[in-house]
Structures are given as structure tokens and as C-alpha cells.
Amino acid sequence: MFVITADQIDSRHDRDRASEMIAQLADRHAAAFALPPDQTSGDEIQLLVPAAADAFAILLDLHRAGFWSIGLGIGPVRTPLPASTRQATGDAFIAARTAVTRAKRAEARFALDVPPRSDGAEAVALSTGAEVEALVTMLLLLRARRTPEGWEAVDLLESGQPQTAIARTLGISTAAVSQRVKSAQWRVELAAHPALVRLLDNLDRDTSETDDHRR
């Protein structure tokens, strides 16, 4: 299971953005959550997500917003689930708390953590988690360099519009659209998505197997 804990950056000098962000995520990823997204500790968001692909997509949306330090915890959660995310417990929630604390000092404002293992493979698990964190961080930093013009073209492409239609919408040539997409490194990013989702899924399976072993 994936737990995302996101803490608002410099919330003392900004308005509370938690409820607004939760509404946006609920609208875009309505079916992704095991429990409704929650606002905890004032300016903090907590999300419980079963699928790696959904957790990755939500992570990208949170990071693009630019207002959050994001901790991703991967591991088991206690079942049966309670009525709300803030009432839920388990290793994934502890890992997410550890991760968000590190994320506040990280360049990309992101960190990933997995629970410790008791089957002799803890060092391997932590190394793998650190490696996946590094790869996701590189992708987030690449996206952070994208210009507003690049995002404009990418958003229209992801909505399904061909480049000729995008050119008409933006009032630029198709060559200019192609240049924006190239500069945005959109295809490079897309090529990396399946591998990163698979790595996150593998971490989830590893921690689930460890939990089964403990039982």
C-alpha cells in the first residue's frame, strides 16, 4: 500500500492550500483512494492509495503544484481500514512520516521510505528504496525545469489533441509546437513512467511479502 504525506511549504506565510489540493486530487483521481483524502495537522495532506500507477500520478500532480514537501511511504497498513485516512495506521504511515521529514530538506522536496525488514534483507530493501527515490527525484527535477510554454503544449498533448490542433489553439506553427515539446522533454519523461511505476510496485510487493512472513 502507498501512503502519501504532503506538508505545505512555508505555510506560515501562505494561505492554507490543503483543502483546495485535496479537492483537485479527488476530482482527478476519484477512484484511486482506499479512503477519502484527509487534511491532518492543519496544513498537511494524507492519502492512502492501493495502486502504484495511481500513487505515481498523484505524486506528479502534487509536485507540479509546487507547494508541498512530499513523503511516500510504501508498506502494509492495518486492516480492516477505519472510516478515515487520519485514523488509519501501519508501517506505510510510519514510513510516509519519516519520508516527509526528509523531503523538507531534499532538493526536489520528495523522499521515499519503506519499513524496516526483519528477515535479514533490510539492507537490500533500504538500498532499493533509496535507488527508486533517486530515480523519481531525477524525473521530478526534470519536470521542474519545464517552462510555462512547455507545460501548455504538454497539457494539450495529454488531452489528446494532435500538434496541428495545438498549433491553432496556441496561434503558433506546428514547428514551434514540436520545439516546445522537445524542450519540455515530454517523450523522455513518458518513456520513464512505466519503469518507475514497476519499481514502485515491486517495492510494494516486497514489503507485503515481508508482512506476510511476519505473520
C-alpha positions in Angstrom: 0.0 0.0 0.0 1.1 3.6 -0.7 0.8 6.4 1.8 1.5 10.0 0.7 2.0 12.6 3.3 2.4 16.1 1.9 3.3 19.1 4.1 2.7 22.6 2.8 5.9 24.6 2.2 6.2 27.8 4.2 2.6 27.6 5.4 3.1 30.4 7.9 3.5 32.9 5.1 0.9 31.4 2.8 -2.8 30.6 2.9 -4.0 27.1 3.7 -3.9 25.2 0.4 -4.7 21.7 1.8 -8.5 21.7 1.2 -8.0 23.1 -2.3 -5.4 20.5 -3.2 -7.5 17.7 -1.8 -10.4 18.8 -3.9 -8.2 18.8 -7.1 -6.8 15.4 -6.3 -10.2 13.9 -5.6 -11.5 15.3 -8.8 -8.7 14.0 -10.9 -8.1 10.7 -9.1 -11.5 9.9 -7.6 -11.2 6.1 -7.9 -7.6 6.0 -6.7 -8.0 6.2 -3.0 -8.6 3.4 -0.5 -10.1 6.1 1.8 -11.1 9.7 1.2 -8.1 12.1 1.3 -7.6 13.8 4.7 -6.2 17.0 6.0 -4.2 16.4 9.1 -2.1 18.7 11.4 -3.5 21.9 9.9 -1.6 22.2 6.6 -0.8 18.6 5.9 -2.5 16.1 3.4 -2.6 12.4 3.9 -3.5 9.9 1.1 -3.9 6.2 1.1 -3.5 4.6 -2.4 -3.5 0.9 -3.3 -2.0 1.0 -6.8 1.5 2.1 -7.8 0.3 3.8 -11.0 -2.2 5.9 -9.1 0.3 6.8 -6.4 2.8 7.9 -9.0 0.3 10.1 -10.9 -0.8 11.7 -7.7 2.8 12.3 -6.7 3.4 14.1 -10.0 0.3 16.3 -9.5 1.4 17.3 -6.0 4.9 18.1 -7.1 3.8 20.1 -10.1 1.6 22.3 -7.8 4.9 23.5 -6.2 3.6 24.0 -2.7 4.3 20.7 -1.0 7.1 18.6 0.6 6.1 15.0 -0.3 6.8 11.8 1.6 5.9 8.5 0.0 5.7 5.5 2.4 5.4 2.0 1.0 4.3 -0.9 3.1 1.5 -2.7 4.9 -1.4 -0.9 6.7 -3.5 -2.3 9.4 -6.8 -3.8 8.3 -9.8 -3.6 8.5 -9.5 0.0 7.4 -11.2 2.7 9.6 -13.6 5.3 8.3 -11.0 8.0 7.6 -7.4 8.1 6.5 -6.3 10.0 9.6 -7.5 7.1 11.7 -5.5 4.5 9.7 -2.2 3.0 11.0 0.5 0.7 9.8 4.1 0.6 8.6 3.3 2.6 5.4 2.1 5.5 7.5 5.2 5.5 9.7 7.4 5.3 6.5 5.5 8.3 5.0 6.1 10.3 8.1 9.8 9.6 8.0 9.9 10.4 4.3 8.1 13.7 4.5 10.5 14.9 7.2 13.4 14.1 4.9 11.6 15.7 1.9 11.6 19.1 3.6 15.4 19.2 3.2 15.6 17.4 -0.2 16.3 19.3 -3.4 13.1 18.1 -5.1 11.1 18.2 -1.9 10.4 14.5 -2.2 11.5 11.4 -0.3 10.5 7.8 -0.2 10.7 5.3 2.7 10.0 1.7 3.3 9.6 -0.1 6.6 12.5 -2.0 8.2 12.6 -5.7 7.5 13.1 -8.5 10.0 14.0 -11.3 7.6 17.7 -10.5 7.0 17.1 -8.4 3.8 16.6 -5.0 5.4 19.8 -3.5 3.9 18.8 -4.6 0.4 15.3 -3.2 0.8 16.5 0.1 2.0 19.0 0.3 -0.8 16.3 -0.4 -3.3 14.1 2.2 -1.8 16.9 4.7 -2.0 17.6 3.9 -5.6 13.9 4.3 -6.6 13.8 7.6 -4.7 16.8 8.8 -6.6 15.2 7.9 -10.0 11.9 9.5 -9.1 13.8 12.6 -7.9 15.6 12.9 -11.3 12.2 12.9 -13.0 10.7 15.5 -10.7 13.7 17.8 -11.2 13.4 17.4 -15.0 9.7 18.4 -14.8 10.6 21.3 -12.6 12.7 22.8 -15.4 9.8 22.8 -17.8 8.7 26.3 -18.8 5.1 27.5 -18.7 5.0 27.3 -22.5 6.3 23.8 -22.4 3.6 22.8 -19.9 1.0 24.5 -22.1 1.9 22.3 -25.1 2.3 19.1 -22.9 -1.1 19.6 -21.3 -2.8 19.9 -24.7 -0.9 16.8 -26.0 -2.0 14.8 -23.0 -5.6 15.9 -23.6 -5.4 14.1 -26.9 -5.0 17.0 -29.3 -2.7 16.5 -32.3 0.1 19.0 -32.8 -1.7 20.7 -35.7 -4.7 21.4 -33.4 -2.4 22.6 -30.7 -0.7 25.0 -33.1 -4.1 26.5 -34.0 -5.1 26.8 -30.3 -1.8 28.5 -29.3 -1.6 30.6 -32.5 1.9 29.2 -33.3 3.3 27.0 -36.0 3.5 23.2 -35.8 7.3 23.5 -35.8 7.1 25.8 -32.8 4.8 23.2 -31.0 7.4 20.5 -31.8 10.1 22.6 -30.4 8.2 23.3 -27.2 7.5 19.5 -26.7 11.2 18.7 -27.4 12.4 21.3 -24.9 9.9 20.1 -22.4 11.5 16.6 -22.6 8.0 15.2 -22.6 8.7 12.0 -24.5 11.8 11.3 -22.3 9.5 11.6 -19.3 6.8 9.4 -20.7 9.3 6.7 -21.5 10.4 6.6 -17.9 6.9 6.3 -16.4 6.3 2.6 -16.9 9.7 1.6 -15.4 9.2 3.9 -12.3 5.7 2.5 -11.7 7.0 -1.0 -12.0 9.8 -0.3 -9.4 7.2 1.2 -7.0 5.0 -1.8 -7.5 8.0 -4.1 -6.8 8.7 -2.2 -3.5 5.1 -2.6 -2.5 5.1 -6.4 -3.2 8.4 -6.8 -1.3 7.0 -5.1 1.8 3.8 -7.1 1.5 5.7 -10.3 1.4 7.7 -9.2 4.4 4.5 -8.5 6.3 3.1 -12.0 5.4 6.4 -13.5 6.6 6.0 -11.7 10.0 2.5 -13.2 10.4 
